[in-house]
Structure formats: C-alpha cells, structure tokens
Amino acid sequence: MNVRPGYVWFLFYCGVALVLFRALVPQIASGFPHDAGDPVLSSWALWWNAHHIPFVGRWWDGLAFYPEHGSLAFSDHRVGLGLIASPILWLGGSPILAHNTVFLLSFPLCAIGAHVLARELTSSDLAGVIAGLTFGFNPYRMDHLPHLELLAAWWLPVVLLALHRYQRDGNMRWLVLFSVSLALQGLSCGYYFFFAVPLLAAWILWFVRPVRRMLPIGLAWAAAGVPLLPALVGYKHFLGRLNLHREFGEIRLFSADMTGLVSPSPMIALWHSSPAVHRQEGDIFTGVFAIALVAGAVLLSLSRTSPPVTRLRRVQVACLVLAVILEAASLSALSGGWGFRIAGASIAVHETTRPATIAFVLLVIAALASPAGMDALRRRSPLAFYAGAAVLMWLFALGPVPMFLGERALYRGPYSYLTSLPGFATAFRVPGRFTMLMAFALSMAAALAFVRVTANASPRVRRAFGVCMAAGILLDSWIAGLPIVPAPDNWKWPTEIARAAGILELPVGGDGDEIAAVWRTLDHGKPVVNGYSGYDPPHHRLLRLALERHDTAVLEGVAEYGPILVAIDTQSGESGFWRNALANLGAAAAADTDKRRTFVMLPRREGPATPPGTPLKLIAGSASSGRFVLQDLTDGDPATNLVITESQRGFEWVHVQLDGLHRVSGVILSMGLSGESYPRRLRIETSRDGAVWNASIEEATAGRAFSAVIRNFPRAEVSFRLPDVESQYVRLRQLGRDPRALWVISDITVLGQ
C-alpha cells in the first residue's frame, strides 16, 4: 500500500465523495446541496468573480444592496475558488454546476492534501488514508455543507507539507510553495488564513532548528499576505466607511461551548446529541475513532517513558497539587465562596473561573514537565505537536470566554489574546471555525498515532487495524441524507426593465427571499435593492424595518435612485397594499406581467434640496428626556449625541433657543452613526417668544433618512426647509410610534439669517 501513486488515492477519495453525496450527482447542474441559502449566494459569487477582475472597480459593488457601493465587502469573496469554478463558467457551465463541482471536489482535495502530508510524516499510505478521511470527511464539515468557503481548506495541508520539507532539506522552493499555498488559502477562505496564525507560530517554535531558519519562514509568511492586500484594503475601506464591525457579544455568541465536542450535526447518521448542547456554529464534533486512536497512542507513549528526573518530578507534583487545590477552591465558590485573613492578608474565593483557569494552566505545565512531555520536546515529536495543536485549536474555538453548558468555565481563553492582533477583535465573529484547524491537526495526530500503535504489529494486523479505523472514521461522518433543493425561480421580466436603474422585490420577506432576489440578477443583470450577506449595511436595515412597518415613506428615498422596477408578489396578502402605496407615489404598471408578479415602475424623483441660509447660533436647549449638553448637538462629532427616549411613543420633543430673533429658513438634523434611529414622524415648530408655536412642517421621514444614510453614513443628515419666518425658538416633535426604535440626534443645525 506504500507504493501507490497519489492520483490513485485521489480517485479513491473522489469515489468516497460521490457515494456520500450520491443524491447530488444526478442533479449536479440543477439543484443545491442542503438548502437554497448560502449555496445560492456562493454560486452567484463564483459567477460574478468569473466575469469581473477581482478587487478592482465595479467588482466591489456587485448587484445587491442597491444603491450602496461595496456590497462584495459584506461577506467572504471566494475569489480563490475561481481556480476551479471560473473555467467551468467560461466554458458555458451553469453557476449551479460550478458551485457543485467545487463542493464535491472540496472533500477529496482536503483528503488528498492530508494524505500526502501524513505520508510525508509516516512513510505510510495507510496512515495517509486515516489522515485523509479524518480531515476530508470529518463531521464538522458535514455541519457546514452550505458554507462553500469553509469547505475550501485543502491548502492547509500543503502549507504544512511545505514547511516540513523546508525543515528537512532547507530548499527555498519549499518556502515558495508555503507562501503560494498560504496565499491561495487566504483567497479561498479568509478565516483560515488568519486562524492559521497560532498553528503556524506553534509549528515554528516547536520544529524549526536552527533558529536562523525562522527568518526566511517569516519573510515567506509575510509574502503570502501580499496578494491579499487589495482585498484587505477594500474591506477596510467599505466596512470602515459604514462602521461595520463585529461586536464582542457576537464573537461570544458564535464561540463554541465545551460541550460542542459531543454535539454532532443533526445530519450525522450514527451520532446524536441532546438539544441542550446544540448551538449555532457550536457543533464542533470531530468524531470518536480518530480521537480514540490518538488517546491510545498517548497512553502507550506514557507507559514507555523512562523514570522522571527528580527535579522535574518535584515541579510536576507541585503543579498537580496546586491544581487540585485551586480546582477545589473553584468548586467551593459554587456554594457562595469563602474568605479568611492570615497575618493581615485577605484570601478569598467568590467566583469559579479564575482559580479554574490557573488550575488548567498548572495542569499544562505539569504535562510539559512530565517525562513524556520532556521527551517529546527533546525529540520534537510530531505526534506530540499535532495532538497538542488539536487541543490548542479547540481552546481557540471556545472564543474569548470559554463556556460549559452556557456558563463561564474559564476566566479567559487563548482567543482573547488574539484580539490584540489586527482583525480578530472586529472582523471575525465565529471563533468556532477554529474547529477546521483542530480537525486538520487531529488528522495528522491520528496518522502518527496509527504508526505508533501498530509499530510492533505484523503487516496483516496493521492492515486489518488500519481498515477498521478508516471505516470507523468514515462512519463518524456518514450522513443520513442530503436534501437537494432547486434554485430560486426565474421570472419573465417586462420590457420596461431595460430603463430601470434597479429592482426591488416586495414584500421584503425572510433571508431566503432576499437571497432569491440576488440570484435573479443572473437573469436580468440589474442591481437589486434587496440583499443578504454576512454584514447587513445600515441603509438596508433601515429599509427592511420601515417596510415591515408598512412605512411607505421609505420608498420616496428609494425613488431618488430610480427609476426602480418593483416586483410585487401577487400571492402575498400584502400585494394590494403595496400596489396602492406605489400608485400614490406615481408608479405606473408595466405592460407585461408574470403569473405570480405585478410589475410597476417607480419613477425617479429628486430629493429635497438643502434649505438656504447660514448656521445660526444656539444658546440653550431642552428635551422631553431632560436637559442635555448643548455642545453635543453642535460640535459636528457623530460620536456625541442625544438619546431622546428608550422608544418612540409619539410625544418626544427637543427645544432649542437661538441667540436672538432670526429669519429661520431650515433645519438640518444629523443622526450620526445611528441612522436607523431617525424620528418616524417629525413636526417642526417655530416661535418668537417660546409661548406661541407655529407648525412649519410635519411629515414621515423614512425616505429622507434612507437617502441620508446612503449619501453620508457617518453624518446621516436630513434637511427640512421651513417657511421664512422670524423666530427665536425651534421645537422638534417626534409624533411616530415604534417601540423598537430610539430617537437619537447627533447634531442640530438651524439655518437662517
């Protein structure tokens, strides 16, 4: 089995993938695996990348979230997958075929990569099979079948293969391979490029000798980031302009729980878990057989270790004793904690996580100081490294605050230290995806463990045991069934579509409806106001919330970027409402109709002009929520603002006083970074003496807010022209009702003479 060429094993893994996903093969050009959500978006992205130069000009805009720019920056770009998908599309294949080809190939490509690396480390193809099945077909991959970019991890084994070969012979060509493969991994899935940082750093510290070789590896690592710079610059520009970033709460939410190791995907046929341990992005089960094999090899190594050095034995015992004491103290805190004083010093334990964390660190030190640990470090044992790396990647998957059954288990996790590096604190929200790197490290550890366990076995026993382990590993990942879902429907579009600047599908439904609208751009080629991605841009959140409330004023803002062809679902109970609302805005019915759709053309309309006049000086102000610092509303800083109320109930107000009588001609209201917290309905009143008030205007403001967010998100300014009357006082009254919305004002500018 050690002499078969790599292509034979690649064909073997292709066969496994075809059997596992046999339901997809007959519909490879017509249906999507698992669901019509993320696979549809990935298919669209592959098509877009094949027909535009990535990271340049119009490529960033895509066809979703019209009229906003840079929609490709709102999710993973998947450019690296074009190496497989683009030739299929250029030769006339459908986007569905391109997606499904990449999907199916991702399994044997990951498997053969792990196989070749394992064979490099063990000189055994049977060990390579164990590694290939563990990484290429692990249960975690089955939990992410819709996420094409997450399945694209086949460059990771090549990265480590290049490093091992460079360490073996020092040939610079391996550093070139390392740099190129790492760059391609980053272009295929940005998560893995950045999440590989601790794995690669640990590899360098463990294996690289002499130390002078670290410098060329570091330079090659830096070179791998150069092809990613255009993408990173674009992401920084578009996301930064809209203040889109990941909050700490999101990162904690999408971290794995410790119980995730025993929580397989519901699709797995053999293993099942309780709903109590299931959580979104938290099912990080990587199988039983590979872990059992590694555990067996570790126990075997411990049993064959020479007696410990006395000094190290003392360190080990001391760490173990302290760990037991601290863990006992941690458990005692569950009953309320305790404390006492000795010689004036206070010793107290009132929470579990700090002593538990210190106890965990002491256990790690004890393991390293053990005879087996010291022997592994001295020999730079690959088995010890990859087994330890699997544990380390699991710890990173737990996020900044490791949890057990939803309760804090450790004071701080290793991931919290990564947040000091660029991107980790604001750009990546799913630490649980470290599990793919854990599965990779586990696959190498399993291959090395197989060799260790069967070192003294006969060839026949070794083959039989290897086949049984391979079957068990594959059984860990076997799925009960794979739904094949058709693509969203395409429609017959009216001839008026040729003059439309964009398309809006109504009513705005769930994520599936938004994704379907993006998919249909493949048919008509026009940008759509609808959209779905990893980030939801501010103008789109505002639009969806307004449409859900049937606030038709928001369509006035959409019309500023028209003409907009609106497709109304006639089978929806809201179709009559939207037809009437659009007719009131001057929309005309299209000549052609679809059986399920009514098409109307919303004409372009000019937005309100900025009122004339110069800014007038404000000297005092008050609000229904109490007094405020006037400077906060006049400093031009989007970060300083006034929150009028916890929710808009229809009787909130803000009152400002000018430095004297002026002919007031307008008001500019800025929401700053809180564009969605615009007043749902606003009345502006003026007064000469603060006693008698004259209503100047009253209107719903959703349309103005929508276009304000598009024009200048950091400021989000809406302007109102007032009758040119002499006044010293101006009052803003919020008359709308929205229990889910605050009313936030960043700045108020009163214009006049």
Helices and strands as residue ranges (DSSP letters): H 6-20, G 25-27, E 31-33, H 38-50, G 57-60, G 71-74, G 79-81, H 82-90, H 95-122, H 125-136, H 139-142, H 148-151, H 155-169, H 172-188, H 190-207, G 211-213, H 214-224, G 226-228, H 229-241, H 248-253, G 258-262, G 275-277, H 289-303, H 310-332, G 333-335, E 338-342, E 345-349, H 353-369, H 371-379, H 382-397, E 403-404, E 407-408, H 415-418, G 431-434, H 435-453, H 459-477, E 484-486, G 495-499, E 502-506, H 511-519, H 521-524, H 538-548, H 554-559, E 564-569, H 575-584, E 588-589, E 597-602, E 614-615, E 618-623, G 630-633, E 642-643, E 652-670, G 675-677, E 681-687, E 694-700, H 702-711, E 717-734, E 744-745, E 747-752
